Amino acid sequence: MKPITIDALLTGTVRPLGDSGRDSGIDKHPVAQRLWLGAEGLRGDDQADRRFHGGPEKALHHYAREHYPAWQAELGERAVLQAPGAFGENISTQGMTEADVCVGDVFRAGTALIQVSQARQPCWKLDHRFARRGMAARVQASGMTGWYYRVLQEGWLCAGDTLTLSERPHAQWPLARVQDVLNRRVLDADVLHALAALPELSPNWRALFEKRAQAGQVEDWTRRLQGDVDAPTSQER
């Protein structure tokens, strides 16, 4: 894979999320200056609910800018899609998607070293972000979710820096394939055990695949995708 330029580096503060009655750090905006990337993420980037967002296994969220035209075609023109940050991403690029990135890939990013830990599992907050009921489920079904990195070596990061692949331990597991297993409700025990055994995959996802293999059934996604509040419908089409 050739080096990929970081088009935008984004951070956000916790603020009310639309009319959801909840706070969120999903509203992120480009930052021009270089930022320190520590084990927990970028300096100045906040998350409202640390149970499910941020932390060492989700220190950085990367979203492919080339997915935006597909969403504009599906949803129509929306202000949130006019600039990077619509999906709460910290890194925006063009030239790499879930089909190109594999579990455990290690990238040199600025002076930091980062590793792909898992794809993103969308939650109900995207329904409010886009004022579209069912948006989280649409993102999950599309496979255009983005992915997370853990930080192997802390360092400085800035828009204009490049992501350079330095290690690829699991070329057989691009994120698109992992998502297919996860989201198509696959119950093949051998496949699930193989994923659960990947040391570079995040502990939560390893546990998820192992539990699915042992139980022989798929976990309930309702609360994650729908939450316990209704999304606004004023912009639904």
C-alpha positions in Angstrom: 0.0 0.0 0.0 1.4 3.4 -0.9 1.5 6.1 1.8 -1.8 7.9 2.3 -2.0 11.6 3.2 -4.1 12.6 6.1 -6.5 15.2 4.6 -8.0 16.3 7.9 -7.3 15.7 11.6 -10.3 16.3 13.7 -11.3 16.7 17.4 -14.4 17.5 19.3 -15.7 18.5 22.7 -18.7 17.1 24.5 -21.9 19.0 23.7 -25.7 18.2 23.4 -26.5 15.9 20.5 -29.4 17.5 18.6 -32.7 17.0 20.5 -31.7 13.6 21.8 -31.3 14.8 25.4 -27.9 13.3 25.5 -24.3 14.6 25.3 -21.8 13.4 22.8 -18.4 14.1 21.4 -19.3 13.0 17.9 -19.3 16.6 16.5 -15.7 16.9 15.4 -14.0 19.6 13.4 -10.6 19.9 11.6 -7.6 21.2 13.5 -4.8 22.9 11.7 -2.0 22.5 14.2 -0.2 19.4 15.1 -1.6 17.4 18.1 -0.1 15.0 20.6 -1.4 11.5 20.1 -1.3 9.6 23.4 -2.5 6.1 24.4 -6.0 7.4 24.9 -6.2 9.5 21.8 -5.6 13.0 20.5 -5.1 15.8 23.0 -8.2 17.9 23.1 -10.6 15.2 21.8 -13.4 14.3 24.2 -15.9 11.5 24.5 -19.1 11.6 26.5 -19.5 7.9 27.3 -16.2 6.3 27.9 -17.8 2.9 28.3 -18.2 2.7 24.6 -16.1 5.4 23.0 -12.4 6.3 23.2 -9.9 4.4 25.3 -6.7 2.5 24.3 -8.5 0.2 21.7 -10.4 3.1 20.1 -7.8 5.9 20.4 -8.4 7.1 16.8 -11.4 6.7 14.5 -10.6 6.8 10.8 -13.3 7.3 8.1 -12.8 7.1 4.4 -13.7 10.4 2.7 -14.5 8.5 -0.5 -17.6 7.1 1.2 -19.2 10.6 1.4 -20.5 10.7 -2.2 -22.4 7.4 -1.7 -24.1 8.8 1.4 -25.0 12.0 -0.4 -26.5 9.9 -3.2 -28.5 7.9 -0.7 -29.6 10.7 1.7 -29.5 13.8 -0.5 -27.6 17.0 0.2 -27.0 17.4 3.9 -24.9 20.1 5.7 -23.3 17.4 7.8 -21.8 15.8 4.7 -20.2 18.9 3.3 -17.0 18.5 5.3 -15.1 15.8 7.1 -16.3 14.9 10.5 -19.8 13.7 9.7 -19.2 10.3 11.3 -17.2 11.5 14.3 -13.9 10.6 12.7 -10.5 11.8 13.9 -8.7 11.0 10.6 -10.1 11.6 7.1 -8.3 10.3 4.0 -8.8 9.2 0.5 -7.2 6.1 -0.9 -7.9 3.5 1.7 -11.2 1.8 2.8 -12.3 -1.1 4.9 -11.4 -3.3 1.9 -7.8 -2.2 2.0 -7.1 -2.2 5.7 -6.5 -5.4 7.7 -6.7 -6.4 11.4 -3.4 -5.6 13.0 -2.0 -3.3 10.3 0.6 -1.1 11.7 1.1 2.4 10.3 3.6 5.1 10.9 1.5 8.3 11.3 3.5 11.5 11.9 5.9 10.5 14.7 3.5 8.0 16.1 2.9 4.3 15.5 -0.6 3.1 15.3 -2.3 -0.3 14.8 -5.8 -1.2 13.4 -7.7 -2.8 16.3 -11.3 -3.2 14.9 -13.9 -1.8 12.6 -16.5 0.5 14.1 -19.9 -0.7 15.3 -22.3 2.2 14.7 -24.6 3.3 17.4 -27.9 5.2 17.6 -26.1 8.5 17.9 -25.8 8.5 14.1 -29.6 8.7 13.9 -29.5 12.0 15.6 -26.4 13.2 13.9 -28.1 12.8 10.5 -31.6 13.4 11.7 -32.5 10.1 10.1 -34.1 7.2 11.9 -32.3 4.0 11.1 -29.1 5.7 10.1 -26.9 3.6 12.4 -28.4 0.4 10.9 -27.8 1.7 7.4 -24.1 2.4 8.2 -23.7 -1.0 9.6 -25.3 -2.7 6.7 -23.3 -0.7 4.2 -19.9 -1.7 5.7 -18.8 1.9 5.4 -18.3 2.2 9.1 -14.7 3.4 9.5 -12.2 1.7 11.9 -10.2 2.3 15.1 -6.5 2.3 16.0 -4.6 1.6 19.2 -1.4 3.6 19.7 1.8 1.6 19.8 4.1 4.6 20.1 2.9 8.0 21.1 3.9 11.0 19.0 2.8 14.1 17.1 0.2 14.1 14.3 -0.9 16.7 11.9 -3.1 17.1 8.7 -0.7 16.6 5.8 1.2 13.8 7.5 1.2 10.4 5.8 0.0 7.0 6.9 2.7 4.5 5.9 2.1 0.8 6.3 5.0 -0.9 8.2 3.5 -4.3 9.2 0.6 -6.5 7.9 0.4 -9.6 10.1 -3.1 -10.7 8.8 -3.5 -10.0 5.1 -6.2 -12.6 5.1 -8.4 -10.5 7.3 -9.3 -7.2 5.7 -11.9 -5.3 7.7 -14.4 -5.8 5.0 -14.2 -9.6 5.5 -14.4 -9.2 9.3 -17.5 -7.0 8.9 -19.1 -9.6 6.7 -18.7 -12.2 9.4 -20.0 -9.8 12.1 -22.8 -8.2 10.2 -24.1 -11.0 8.1 -24.7 -12.9 11.3 -22.3 -15.7 10.5 -22.4 -18.7 12.8 -19.5 -20.7 11.3 -17.7 -21.9 14.5 -14.3 -22.3 12.7 -14.4 -18.8 11.3 -15.5 -17.3 14.7 -12.8 -19.2 16.6 -10.2 -18.0 14.1 -11.2 -14.4 14.7 -11.3 -14.8 18.4 -7.7 -16.1 18.3 -6.3 -13.0 16.5 -4.1 -11.3 19.2 -4.2 -7.9 17.3 -8.0 -7.8 17.3 -9.5 -5.7 20.1 -10.3 -7.8 23.3 -14.0 -6.8 23.0 -14.3 -8.2 19.5 -12.4 -11.3 20.3 -14.7 -11.9 23.2 -17.7 -11.2 21.0 -16.7 -13.8 18.4 -15.9 -16.4 21.0 -19.2 -15.9 22.7 -21.1 -16.2 19.4 -19.2 -19.4 18.6 -20.0 -20.9 22.0 -23.6 -19.8 22.1 -24.4 -20.6 18.5 -26.4 -17.4 18.2 -26.0 -13.8 17.3 -26.0 -11.0 19.9 -28.9 -8.6 20.1 -28.1 -5.3 18.4 -31.3 -3.4 19.2 -30.1 -1.2 22.1 -26.8 -0.2 20.3 -28.6 0.6 17.0 -31.8 2.2 18.4 -30.9 3.3 21.9 -33.8 4.2 24.2 -34.8 7.5 22.6 -36.4 8.3 19.3 -34.4 10.0 16.6 -35.8 13.2 15.0 -37.8 12.7 11.8 -38.0 16.2 10.4 -35.4 15.6 7.7 -36.4 12.1 6.8 -37.0 11.4 3.1 
